Amino acid sequence: MSVSVSVSVPESLSESDPLARERAHLTSSRAALRAMREDVEALDIKDVTANWVNSLVLGRQIEDRIKALADLADTPLFFGRLDYLHTTQEGQPVAGGDSIGTVYIGRRHVHDADGDPMVIDWRAPVSQPYYQASKKDPQDVGLRRRFGYTGGDLTAYEDEHLSDPEAETFSGSAAGSHTSRLLQAEIERPRVGPMRDIVATIQPEQDGIVRSDLSGTVCVQGGPGTGKTAVGLHRVAYLLYAHRERLARTGTLVIGPNRSFLHYIEQVLPALGELEVQQATVDDLVAHVEVRGTDEAATAVVKGDARMAEVLRRAVRSHVTLPTESLMVVRGSRRWRVPAYELEEMVRELLDRDIRYGAAREALPQRIAHAVLVRMEEAGEAPDDRVQNAVARNTAVKAVVKECWPLVDPAKLVLRLLSDAEFLAEHAEGLLTEDEQKLLLWAKPARSVKSAKWSAADAVLIDEAKDLVERTHSLGHVVLDEAQDLSPMQYRAVGRRCTTGSATVLGDLAQGTTPWATESWAQALGHLGKPEAVVEELTAGFRVPREVIAYASRLLPHMSPGLAAVESVRENPGSLEVRTSDALDEDVVAACVEALAHEGSIGLIAADARIAPLAEALTAAGLAYLSPGEETTAESRLTLVPASLAKGLEYDYVVLDEPAAVVDGEPDERTGLRRLYVALTRAVSGLTVVHSAPVPSQLGEL
């Protein structure tokens, strides 16, 4: 089927008023989408479902389809158009065609009553040149047209002439001479509410990552404003398009650093028509116990160290004991004896195979039963599988299994390791020093799993122990964002969720703000179980103004030497201001009032210890504010953000309170400078720094 599109408007109108032609196509496309949705709503499944289960499943699929076909009034149905030099067939350009193929690119596929496409999904192969084509490599594209919208109304267009060396690169109602004004305007558009998709502005280097094959794991190193989070989310959307059935069976998961972050990004995939992707934090994944305690940094570092995996493995396997007595199985009038040495061989063989503890425990009675059946056959009997299963359930066999391979409760195992110095020393020998073991031991051991004040790091240890006993379910694809902050044991916990699948790992080594933050992606990917992953680096910044990122990058040599600074493509003179204050709270509030005079979202970022006094100052001044995770609206645009929760968030204008306090709030200078780097790079349009104490010397003079 051809993907060429024709629009029924008078030829004179098409030639004299291209904008009217495009508006007519938008109107027709919206009508076609509405008809598609009505067709689904009219489906009657009463006569096609065999039972109530099928009916329920099909009914849910129809509901999801209706949601996916929603026409959002303020979301453009299509944002671009390609004019191919040759006719396109079945999604691919064909050289030698005798007519020009016109393709409209949008967030989802729309077809007319005859099934002919009016809008092509941005993920389709025929759409790829929209992101990749250039004058040097036009990819059979004569013209690329971008559309500008105000709300849901198409108000402008801009053409790039890719195959005509004589033509101006840009033309149209909104064109600039050398750069795309519509592209720049979309990138800089004020943001209110949750994160939005970047499907209209994906850059060639980002598109290459988005369309990477499902079979491989990709790690994206990207500084502030390079779009790494958006790239990861759009990669999920692309993979679901390209491998729908496979991922429907195996599942996809997006992992973020905290709930505020997940709330911020939660609308991106639904806006792209993907409703089934789950979201979670690492703490959610390992929530086997209630976390009520915290660890000192030094203790958390040891608990998060990869060596703990071997400590736990040894502790689990220590429950296995070798049999010392023969087994006698009675069936009817016959007795069948299995000598101790043969039982020992079975246990040793299972230990040598190093399979999961629970799987080996289930295999042992079957091994014993098989030995009994061999003896039965030697005696002239003809036992079948039912007899073997009956022998495996024999009381004497079950007693041997219970004695040699007892049940292990992962939480109780970790509880014992953290409470029993001798048990810990036995299994940490040669792995942990005495001082490290002392850090692990609780001062007041808990009496039970329920009464223990588990920490987040303890929950990860329990998850590791649980996987040693029973295999963790693996998903088809996992996206891990802000990955630089994970401990080796947390990487292992995530890796268990994609052992048979792939992953997209997103992060910035310069933004690592935990005591256990990874030093290199090679180490991190090794702990994740994906050492073969390809590491891609995004160095072009599209969000943070050049003046702001240059100021923040002064910290890089002092906290992440050797890491390349982001090169922002955005010129925005006057986007950075540093103010000295004698009345800090008052001046910070005044800076917020000034920022609110602009359009868009405002973030007031401060050291965690400064949040309470600033909240009082804002309230006294009559300024309403939100907390991270609460959705900004046109009426409520100011968010008060603790520096510890700022990572991954972005605001049009940021007021940063007392940089020195942000640094001093961390356990060491490197972590403090990294926390400050994060805070400095949350602004999309403007940053105002207000300080009473001297700014950290690493920033120098403005």
Secondary structure, 3 states (H helix, E strand, C coil): CECCCCCCCCHHHHHHCHHHHHHHHHHHHHHHHHHHHHHHHCCCCCCCCCCHHHHHHHHHHHHHHHHHCCCCCCCCCEEEEEEECCCEECCEECCCCCCCEEEEEECCCEECCCCCEEEEECCCHHHCHHHHCCCCCCCCEEEEEEEEEECCEEEEEEEEECCCCCCCCEECCCCCCCCCHHHHHHHHCCCCCCCCCCCCCCCHHHHHHHCCCCCCCEEEEECCCCCHHHHHHHHHHHHHHHCHHHHHHHCEEEEECCHHHHHHHCCHHHHCCCCCCEEEEHHHHCCCCCECCCCCHHHHHHHCCCHHHHHHHHHHHCCCCCCCCCEEEEECCEEEEECHHHHHHHHHHHHHHCCCHHHHHHHHHHHHHHHHHHHHHHCCCCCCHHHHHHHHCCHHHHHHHHHHCCCCCHHHHHHHHHHCHHHHHHHHCCCCCHHHHHHHCCCCCCCCCCCCCECHHHHHHHHHHHHHHCCCCCCCEEEECCHHHCCHHHHHHHHHCCCCCEEEEEECHHHCCCCCCCCCHHHHHHHHCCCCCEEEEECEECCCCHHHHHHHHHHHHHHCCCCCCCEECCCCCCCEEEEECCCHHHHHHHHHHHHHCCCCCEEEEECHHHHHHHHHHHHHCCCCCECCCCCCCCCCCEEEEEHHHCCCCCEEEEEEECHHHHHHCCCCHHHHHHHHHHHHCCEEEEEEEEECCCCCHHHCCC
